[in-house]
Amino acid sequence: MEWLTGIRGAIDYIESNLEEDISVQDVAGKVFISPIFLQRGFSFMTGYNVGEYIRNRRLYQAAIDLRSTEDPVIDIAYRYCYETPESFTKAFSRFH
């Protein structure tokens, strides 16, 4: 399998499942690559490891949701898989 195809598939899977609790193993299973090789290739191609990419995309989408909806912060925190609103607020403040 060509690396670029595998990484694109991984990104597509992540993007369509940002509101789900996904792991590196889940992503690797969807693109049929070993989790270790996925981490290496993903990091090489994007500059982020898979976990960082997922976290950054969730925080970016959360910012869009906060601006464009009237949903409470707690709902948005839970939507993007944060266990508490406090952990979401801390991560959001660091990211933005």
C-alpha positions as CSV (number, residue, x, y, z in Angstrom):
1,M,0.0,0.0,0.0
2,E,1.2,3.4,-0.8
3,W,1.9,5.6,2.3
4,L,0.1,8.6,0.9
5,T,-3.1,6.5,0.3
6,G,-2.9,5.1,3.8
7,I,-2.4,8.5,5.5
8,R,-5.2,10.0,3.4
9,G,-7.4,7.1,4.5
10,A,-6.5,7.7,8.2
11,I,-7.2,11.4,7.9
12,D,-10.6,10.7,6.3
13,Y,-11.5,8.3,9.0
14,I,-10.4,10.7,11.8
15,E,-12.3,13.6,10.2
16,S,-15.5,11.6,9.9
17,N,-15.3,10.3,13.5
18,L,-14.1,13.4,15.5
19,E,-17.1,13.1,17.8
20,E,-16.4,9.5,18.6
21,D,-13.8,8.1,21.0
22,I,-11.2,6.8,18.6
23,S,-7.7,5.6,19.2
24,V,-4.6,5.0,17.1
25,Q,-5.5,1.3,17.0
26,D,-8.9,2.1,15.6
27,V,-7.5,4.3,12.9
28,A,-4.7,1.7,12.0
29,G,-7.4,-1.0,11.8
30,K,-9.4,1.0,9.3
31,V,-6.4,1.6,7.0
32,F,-4.9,-1.8,7.5
33,I,-1.5,-0.6,8.8
34,S,0.3,-1.5,12.0
35,P,-0.3,1.2,14.7
36,I,3.5,1.7,15.1
37,F,4.0,2.2,11.3
38,L,0.9,4.4,11.2
39,Q,2.3,6.6,13.9
40,R,5.7,6.9,12.2
41,G,4.3,7.5,8.7
42,F,1.6,9.9,10.0
43,S,4.2,11.9,11.9
44,F,6.6,12.0,9.0
45,M,3.9,13.1,6.5
46,T,2.0,15.6,8.7
47,G,4.3,16.7,11.5
48,Y,1.9,15.5,14.1
49,N,1.4,12.2,15.8
50,V,-2.1,10.7,15.4
51,G,-3.2,11.7,19.0
52,E,-2.1,15.3,18.5
53,Y,-3.9,15.5,15.2
54,I,-7.1,14.2,16.7
55,R,-6.9,16.6,19.7
56,N,-6.1,19.6,17.5
57,R,-8.9,18.9,15.1
58,R,-11.4,18.4,17.9
59,L,-10.4,21.7,19.5
60,Y,-10.7,23.5,16.2
61,Q,-14.1,22.1,15.5
62,A,-15.1,23.0,19.1
63,A,-14.2,26.6,18.4
64,I,-16.3,26.6,15.3
65,D,-19.2,25.2,17.3
66,L,-18.8,27.7,20.1
67,R,-19.0,30.6,17.6
68,S,-21.8,29.2,15.4
69,T,-24.2,27.6,17.9
70,E,-25.8,28.5,21.2
71,D,-24.8,25.1,22.7
72,P,-23.4,25.3,26.2
73,V,-19.7,24.7,26.7
74,I,-20.4,21.5,28.6
75,D,-22.3,20.0,25.7
76,I,-19.5,20.8,23.3
77,A,-16.9,19.4,25.7
78,Y,-18.7,16.1,25.9
79,R,-19.4,16.1,22.1
80,Y,-15.6,16.1,21.4
81,C,-14.8,13.4,24.0
82,Y,-13.6,15.4,26.9
83,E,-14.5,13.9,30.3
84,T,-15.0,17.1,32.1
85,P,-15.7,20.7,31.1
86,E,-12.6,21.8,33.1
87,S,-10.3,19.5,31.0
88,F,-11.9,20.9,27.9
89,T,-11.5,24.5,29.0
90,K,-7.8,23.9,29.9
91,A,-7.0,22.3,26.6
92,F,-9.0,24.9,24.6
93,S,-7.2,27.7,26.4
94,R,-3.8,26.2,25.6
95,F,-4.7,25.5,21.9
96,H,-6.3,28.9,21.2
